[in-house]
Each structure stands twice: as structure tokens, then as C-alpha cells.
């Protein structure tokens, strides 16, 4: 094939978005390299934007991308995730709700681990459950709880509350000599364990 026969085909391929070898500019400045123009965005014949009329085309230039950025610039703070104390207070004072829940949970784990008295496993796990319930209550009544806020207020309250209640109920029902007996749950356990 001669140079004269392939020149027309190469120009037609370069004029299409994403076609050719990328040397030609095609249907607008940067049509091959611009993802918006290649998708039919501003600056292409298939798109008539707000600034364009039927008779005139918009001036070629950098078009705003409709795609999400490849690198996240920032994340949104959860609802109520601000400081729990003034900004001039030291860091532990600003995070007192989180430190309260973590401290009570840590004390419960310490009681379970050291076992200083009879049924310390029960008291320790009840303390862990109460700490989570306290986290749910703090998340509900405090306008700003610092890093105790993980998701939305509702999600945090439900998660902390349900986990806390489940841990307290399980610790009250543990064997031997359970403090709380629920016949329905005993029937479920007896039907699943041979």
C-alpha cells in the first residue's frame, strides 16, 4: 500500500475518539487524551451543553471530569465527630467519651484476665457490655463525641447498644449458675446441641 492510500484511513481513525495512534487531535483539542471528550462530554459533537447553542460550539479547553478522582483528597467527618471539649484543651480531654468507653472495657478485660475473685468473668463481661451501652447513650445525648463517632449517629447508637445488650445478656446467662434464665433460649441451645 502506498502513502496516498493509507493517509485517508489514518486521518479518519484519528478523528474518532480513541481511534488511531493519538497523533491527530480529532474532534476537538485533546479528544484522544481527554476522558470527558472521549465519552461524549463537552467539546464533542454529541454533546450540547448549557453554554453551547445550536449554531456555535464551545471554545476548546480543559473540560471538567465527571469521574471520581483516583486519589481521595479528604473524608467527611461523621455526624457529631467534632471535639468533645474546647480546642485549647489537651488531647485526652477532647476525647473523654472515647477514653471512658475504652477505659471501662479495658478494666472489664483486666478483671476477666486476672480473675481476682469468684465469678470475675461475669463481672468483667458485664462491665464491658455496660461500657458499650454507655457509648450508645453518650452518642445519643452528646452533640459532639470526638472519635467515638464512627458512622452516622443512628448507626453508632444501634451498634454500640445491641453489642452491649448482647454481651450483658450472655454474661448473665453463662453457666454454671446463670443469673438469668430464659426458657426460649435454653430450648434453642438444647435443640442444637446433641
N, C-alpha and C positions, 0 to 999 in steps of 0.2 A: 504494500500500500504506500502510496506516495504521501508527501506532506500536504498536498492540497485536499485529499480525500478525508484525512483524519482531523483536520483543523475545525471543520464544521461540527463534527461529533463531539470533540473535546470542549468546544465553546458551549454547546447545548448542555453537556453534562456538568460543566462548571456553573452554569446559570441556575441549575436546580439546587435547592438546599441540600447540603450533604453530598452532592454529586461531584464528580471529577476529582482532581488531585488537590484542590484547595487553592490553586494559584489564582483563579479568577474570583472577582468579588460577587458575581451573580446578581441577585435581585435587590441588592442594597449593600451598603457598606457593612462588611463583616457578616454577611449572611451565612457563610460557611462556619465561622467560629462563634457566632452569637447564638446561644441556645434558644433565645426567645424568637429570633428571626427565623431560625430553622423550624420552629414549631408553629409558625404562622402567627407570630406575635406582631407588635408594632413594627412598621417599616416594610412589611411584605404586602403583596397584592391581595392576599386572602384576608387581611385584617383592616378594618376601617375603625379607627379609634375615635375618642371624643374630640381630639384636636385635628382630625382629618375630615375633610368633606369629600363629596363625590368627585369633584373636579381636581383637587390638589392633594398631593401626598405630603406626609410629614417629612421634615428635614431629617436626613440620616444622622444618627448619633447613637450614643450608648443607650440601649433600652433597659429598663428595669426588669430584672429577672423575677419570674413568678415562682421559682423553685426555692425550696428551703436551703439555707446556707449549709455548706459542708462542715463548717466549724461552728459550734454553738457559741454565741457571744456571751450569753448570760442566762440564768434561770430565774424564774419567778419565785419570789418568797411565798411560802404557804400563808393562807389567811391566818392572821394572829401570830405570825412568826417574828414580830419585832421584839425589841428589848423588853424585859420584864422589869427593869429598873432604869433610872436615868442614864444617859450616855457617859456621864463623868464617873459613874460607879465602877468599881473593879469588875473584871470579867466574871468571877464566881457569883457576885451579887446580881449581875444581869441575867444569869442563867439559873436562878434559885429554883424555879419549878422543875427543871430537868434534874438538878442535883438532889432535890428532895426525893423524887421518884427513884433515881439511881441509888441514892444512899439507903433508902428503906429496902430496896431489892437486894442490895449488897449485904445489908445486915441480916436479911432473911436467909440468904445463901450461906453466910457465915454461921448462923445458928444451925442450919441443916448440916453443914460440913463438920463443925466442931462437936456437935451433939452434947452440949453441957448438961442436959437434964433429960428425964423421960419424956417421950413424945416430942422431942425437939424438932423432928421432921415436920410434924403437923403445925407447930407454931411458926416455924420458918416459912413454910409454904403459904400459910395464911397471911403472913406479913408480906410476902411477895405479891399475892393477889390483892391485898389491901393497897399496896403501893401502886399497882396498875389502876385500881379503881380511883385512887386519889389523883392519878394522872388524868383520868377521864373527867373527873369533877373540876380539876384545875383548868383543863382545856375548855370546859363549858363556861365557867364563871369568870375567868380572867380574859381581858381583852387582848393581852399580848403575853405569850408564854415562852418566848425565846425559841431555843432549839427543841423544845418538847413538841412543837408544831412540825409535823412531817408532811401530812397531806391536808386536805380540807378539814375544817373544824368537825363536821359531821363524821367523816371517816375516822379521824383520830379518836373521837369520843366512843364510837361504836367498837373500834378495835381494842382500845385500852379497856373499856368496860366489859366487853364479852370475854376477853382473855382473863381479866381479873376475877370475874364471877366464876368462870370455869375452874380456875386454879383454886379458889376458895372452896367451891363445892367438892372438887376432887380431894382436897386435903381434909375436908370434914368427913368424907366417905371412905377414907383409906382404912384398910384392915391392919391390925386387929382392933377390936372395939371401936367401930365407927361412931362418931358423934352425931351423924346424920344418916338416917336410913330412908331410902326412897324405894318402895317396893317395885315400882316400874323398872327402875334401873337394875335392881337385883335380878328381876326376871330376864332382862336382856342379857346380862352377864351370864346367868346360868344356862340360857338357851344357846349362847355362842361358845361357851367353854364346856367340853365334854366331861 
